[in-house]
């Protein structure tokens, strides 16, 4: 891993100071431009902006991005100079989900270990005492939907949409989506979205409670930084304790994540998942009933 430092201009309302630092995650064992600069972190005063930086793949959670989050999220949560975080994606997508190419290697123990590693940074976002805002600048599908929902506040660009994605692959929702979504919108609506795999556009997302408000796409990061600056100026101890109380209101997060890892390992080891991945890569509709 290496860290690159660079300066950047900030935006209005509390994010108007000069950017203090931007970290770039680099996988030391990888080669080529495709495996560099996967996650960028900029410091805007007391606010850290995390940007998934894989525009060509619509910021799918490839190994380098997951490792970048694994590296940076704990550092930012422990950094006393950081009081709030914003999470967004490069280009016109927030996060299009998991990296399908990376899913071809199946097997329960492998998948369970991978997911448990991702859970370490997911749980930091969920249970960390610092507020985290998702600036959903475009598609939030599959694990991208999950990533938005582990944040405390979701702002949706007018060009964004949310989609579970997992049923189309024969997988179960992961990165805590089956926990965070019903907490946000209720069990009946969560069942609808997670079982039917239908798309939710910004107006319905706000009406349901997935997102707090709709923001023009060209202002989504600016608005998120401004809101984060307001939170950063607030009482950090009480806000952190409020997050902890809310997270404990519906049971233990670690117990849920342990069950999720087991369930996804079983799903990934199924013939239906193999068919779902093949269908996706071959750009055809999955024929689950034929392999069940």
C-alpha positions in Angstrom: 0.0 0.0 0.0 1.0 3.6 -0.6 -0.4 6.9 0.1 -0.4 9.8 -2.3 -1.0 13.4 -1.1 -2.6 16.0 -3.2 -4.5 19.3 -2.7 -8.0 20.0 -3.9 -10.5 22.8 -3.7 -13.4 22.4 -1.4 -17.0 23.4 -1.7 -19.3 25.8 0.2 -20.8 25.7 3.8 -18.2 24.3 6.1 -16.4 22.5 3.3 -14.9 25.8 2.0 -11.4 25.4 3.3 -8.6 23.9 1.3 -8.4 20.1 1.1 -5.9 18.9 3.6 -5.1 15.5 2.2 -6.2 12.9 -0.3 -5.1 9.3 0.2 -5.0 6.8 -2.7 -5.1 3.1 -2.0 -2.8 1.0 -4.1 -2.5 -2.7 -4.0 1.3 -3.4 -3.9 0.9 -6.9 -5.3 -1.1 -5.8 -8.4 -0.1 -4.6 -11.8 -1.5 -2.1 -14.2 -3.6 1.0 -14.0 -6.8 -1.0 -13.4 -5.6 -2.0 -9.9 -4.4 1.5 -8.7 -6.2 4.5 -7.2 -9.2 2.3 -6.3 -10.3 4.4 -3.3 -9.6 8.2 -2.9 -9.9 10.0 0.4 -9.9 13.8 0.6 -10.0 15.8 3.8 -12.2 18.9 3.7 -11.5 20.3 7.2 -13.1 17.9 9.7 -15.0 16.0 6.9 -13.4 13.1 5.0 -14.7 12.4 1.5 -14.3 8.7 0.4 -14.7 8.2 -3.4 -14.9 4.8 -5.0 -12.7 5.3 -8.1 -13.6 2.7 -10.8 -15.7 4.7 -13.2 -15.3 2.2 -16.1 -16.9 -0.6 -14.0 -19.4 1.8 -12.4 -17.4 1.4 -9.1 -18.2 -2.2 -8.7 -16.7 -3.6 -5.5 -13.6 -5.3 -7.0 -10.9 -6.6 -4.7 -8.9 -3.3 -4.8 -11.9 -1.2 -3.8 -12.7 -3.6 -1.0 -9.2 -3.5 0.2 -9.1 0.3 0.0 -12.2 0.5 2.2 -10.7 -2.1 4.5 -7.6 0.1 4.8 -9.2 3.6 5.0 -12.4 3.3 6.9 -10.8 2.2 10.2 -8.1 4.9 9.8 -10.7 7.6 9.3 -12.9 6.4 12.2 -9.9 6.5 14.5 -8.6 9.9 13.2 -9.6 12.5 15.8 -9.4 15.3 13.3 -12.2 13.6 11.3 -15.7 14.3 12.7 -17.9 13.2 9.7 -17.6 11.2 6.5 -19.1 11.3 3.0 -19.1 8.3 0.7 -19.6 8.6 -3.1 -18.6 7.2 -6.4 -16.6 8.5 -9.4 -18.4 9.3 -12.6 -22.1 8.7 -13.0 -22.5 5.7 -10.7 -22.4 5.3 -6.9 -21.6 1.6 -6.9 -23.0 -1.0 -9.3 -22.5 -3.9 -6.9 -20.1 -6.7 -6.6 -17.5 -7.6 -9.2 -19.1 -10.5 -11.1 -15.7 -11.6 -12.4 -14.5 -12.0 -8.8 -17.6 -14.1 -8.0 -16.7 -17.0 -10.4 -14.4 -18.5 -7.7 -17.1 -20.3 -5.6 -16.9 -22.4 -2.5 -18.4 -21.9 0.9 -15.2 -21.4 3.0 -13.7 -18.9 0.4 -16.9 -16.8 0.1 -17.5 -16.8 3.9 -13.9 -15.6 4.6 -14.2 -12.9 1.9 -17.5 -11.6 3.3 -16.2 -11.7 6.9 -13.3 -9.5 5.8 -15.7 -7.0 4.2 -17.8 -7.1 7.3 -15.0 -5.6 9.3 -15.2 -2.3 7.5 -19.0 -2.4 7.0 -19.4 -2.8 10.8 -17.0 0.2 11.3 -19.4 2.4 9.2 -22.5 1.0 10.9 -21.3 1.2 14.5 -18.6 3.8 14.4 -19.6 7.0 16.3 -18.9 9.4 13.4 -21.9 10.2 11.1 -21.5 8.9 7.5 -23.4 10.4 4.6 -23.9 8.5 1.3 -23.9 10.9 -1.7 -25.6 8.5 -4.1 -24.6 10.1 -7.4 -26.0 7.3 -9.7 -26.7 3.6 -9.7 -26.7 1.9 -6.3 -27.2 -1.7 -7.2 -26.5 -4.9 -5.3 -23.7 -4.4 -2.9 -23.9 -0.7 -3.9 -27.4 -0.5 -2.5 -26.1 -2.2 0.7 -23.2 0.3 0.9 -25.6 3.2 0.8 -27.8 1.7 3.4 -25.0 1.2 6.0 -24.6 5.0 6.0 -26.5 7.2 8.4 -28.0 9.6 5.9 -28.6 9.0 2.2 -28.8 11.8 -0.4 -30.0 10.7 -3.8 -29.0 12.4 -7.0 -31.9 13.0 -9.4 -30.1 10.6 -11.8 -29.7 7.8 -9.2 -31.6 4.6 -8.6 -31.6 1.7 -6.1 -31.9 -2.0 -6.9 -31.2 -5.1 -4.8 -29.7 -7.0 -7.7 -29.0 -10.2 -5.6 -32.0 -12.2 -6.8 -30.8 -11.9 -10.4 -27.7 -13.7 -9.4 -29.1 -16.3 -7.1 -27.4 -14.7 -4.1 -28.7 -13.4 -0.8 -28.4 -9.7 0.1 -25.1 -9.0 1.8 -23.2 -6.2 3.4 -26.0 -6.0 5.9 -28.8 -5.0 3.5 -31.3 -7.5 4.9 -30.8 -5.7 8.2 -30.5 -2.1 7.3 -33.3 -1.9 4.7 -36.2 -3.2 6.9 -34.9 -0.9 9.6 -35.2 2.1 7.2 -38.4 1.3 5.3 -40.2 -1.5 7.2 -40.4 -5.2 6.7 -43.1 -5.3 4.0 -41.4 -2.9 1.7 -38.0 -4.5 2.3 -39.5 -7.9 1.3 -40.9 -6.3 -1.9 -37.5 -4.9 -3.0 -35.4 -7.8 -1.9 -37.6 -10.5 -3.4 -38.8 -8.8 -6.6 -35.5 -7.1 -7.5 -37.4 -4.1 -8.9 -35.7 -0.7 -9.4 -36.5 2.3 -7.1 -36.1 5.8 -8.6 -35.4 8.9 -6.4 -38.9 10.0 -5.7 -40.0 6.6 -4.5 -36.7 6.2 -2.6 -37.5 9.4 -0.6 -41.1 8.4 -0.1 -40.1 5.0 1.2 -37.3 6.3 3.5 -34.3 4.9 1.6 -33.1 8.5 0.9 -33.6 11.7 2.9 -33.8 14.0 -0.1 -33.2 14.4 -3.9 -30.3 16.6 -5.0 -29.3 17.6 -8.6 -26.6 15.3 -9.7 -24.1 18.1 -10.3 -24.5 19.2 -6.7 -24.7 15.9 -4.8 -21.1 15.9 -3.4 -21.3 19.6 -2.6 -24.6 19.2 -0.7 -23.3 16.1 1.1 -20.1 17.9 2.2 -22.2 20.8 3.4 -24.4 18.5 5.5 -21.4 16.7 6.8 -19.8 20.0 7.8 -22.9 20.8 9.8 -22.7 17.4 11.6 -19.0 17.8 12.2 -19.7 21.1 14.0 -22.2 19.4 16.3 -21.7 17.6 19.6 -19.6 14.6 18.6 -20.1 12.7 21.8 -23.9 12.8 21.8 -24.2 12.2 18.1 -22.0 9.2 18.4 -24.0 7.9 21.4 -27.2 8.4 19.4 -25.8 6.3 16.6 -24.9 3.6 19.1 -28.4 3.6 20.6 -30.0 3.4 17.2 -27.8 0.6 16.1 -28.7 -1.4 19.3 -32.4 -0.8 19.0 -33.0 -3.8 16.7 -30.6 -6.4 18.0 -26.8 -7.1 17.6 -25.2 -6.2 14.3 -22.4 -8.8 14.7 -24.9 -11.6 15.2 -26.7 -10.7 12.0 -23.5 -10.4 10.0 -22.3 -13.8 11.2 -25.6 -15.4 9.9 -25.3 -13.4 6.6 -21.8 -14.8 5.9 -23.1 -18.3 6.4 -26.2 -17.8 4.2 -24.2 -16.2 1.4 -21.6 -19.0 1.5 -24.5 -21.5 1.0 -26.0 -19.5 -1.8 -22.7 -19.1 -3.6 -22.2 -22.8 -3.5 -25.5 -23.5 -5.3 -26.2 -24.4 -8.9 -28.6 -21.5 -9.1 -25.8 -19.0 -8.3 -23.6 -20.6 -10.9 -26.4 -20.2 -13.4 -27.0 -16.6 -12.3 -23.3 -15.6 -12.8 -23.2 -17.4 -16.2 -26.3 -15.6 -17.3 -25.0 -12.2 -16.3 -21.7 -12.8 -18.1 -23.5 -14.1 -21.2 -26.0 -11.2 -21.1 -29.1 -13.4 -21.0 -31.9 -14.1 -18.5 -31.0 -16.7 -15.9 -32.9 -20.0 -16.1 -33.0 -20.9 -12.4 -35.9 -23.4 -12.6 -33.9 -25.5 -15.0 -31.0 -26.0 -12.6 -32.8 -26.2 -9.3 
